[in-house]
Amino acid sequence: TGDAANGFTITNTITGKVNIPVTKVWVGPEATSAKVTLYADGVEKDSVTLNAANNWVHVFSNLDKYNNGTEIVYTVTEEPISNYDSAITGDVATGFTVTNTNTEKVAVDVTKNWVGPATDSVTIKLLADGAEVESAVITAAENWMHTFSNLPKYAADGHEIVYTVDEYDVPSYVKAIEGTSSTGFTVTNTITGKVDIPVTKVWVGPATDSVTVNLYADGVKVDTVQLTAANQWKHTFANLDKYENGREIVYTVDEVLIPGYKTKITGDVQTGFTITNSKETPKTADHVNPMAYASIFVISLMAAIITMIEKKKFAR
């Protein structure tokens, strides 16, 4: 500008163009679309809808880099998406990345069942993809129920977290876990235990060669053993289940009848059973042949008749 009289002013104004890529990243399931807006020095310049059809990528192209010699500051924002947090990283030189992280929460219910008497408490642990993330002590005061709440539904890499539960071991119980994170889990503890039951044979009188002893569980025969002098008239029914479906089994024994002996069984499961056989003593009552009585009666009757006849003859 200017002239020869006033002088000339030569002004150089910087120019340039810029392309700004924007990429969409999902942490969690994708929405159908996302709207991204471009701003130049805080003023809306352009917008685009990103979706699967354009691979969630767009380039704002051929943009002025300067305004009156000042480099324009370009930024982007995203229209809010329900259940997602939005984080924008990057710059004009490298491009912008808009990351949406799912914020949905889930809850996992746990119910405790006992088959057998309950303990004071149990500790249930919550696992996320197999790793323990939380635990809870459950007691009768909570009706043996608990809810793990406010849990993230998706992991940082976007996959849905698989929640499971486990229980710290309870002595003398076995556990069974059923259910899913969506329907709730049921943890069932069933009481277990083994018992050994000794049985001893005692003779009052001469011993026989052997005896047969039967073992009953709730009235049903479950085992049999022959006791003899060779096994010292003793046996132990070993490694027997103490419970069935949480109820203690009632074990009893009996002995196959031995002629000439009376049987007495004492003891219980805890102390063992003792079976005592006592020899029966025959009764000593007199035994008279009925025919002998009849013969004596007939003879006496005949004697009485003869005596009466003789008396009549003498009287004549």
Secondary structure, 3 states (H helix, E strand, C coil): CEECCCEECCCCCCCCEEEEEEEEEEECCCCCCEEEEEEECCEEEEEEEECHHHCCEEEEEEEECEECCEECCEEEEECCCCCEEEEEEEECCCEEEEEEEECCEEEEEEEEEEECCCCCEEEEEEEECCEEEEEEEEEHHHCCEEEEEEEECECCCCCECCEEEEECCCCCEEEEEEEECCCEEEEEEEECCEEEEEEEEEEECCCCCEEEEEEEECCEEEEEEEEEHHHCCEEEEEEEECEECCEECCEEEEECCCCCEEEEEEEECCCEEEEEEEECCCCCCCCCCHHHHHHHHHHHHHHHHHHHHHHHHHHC
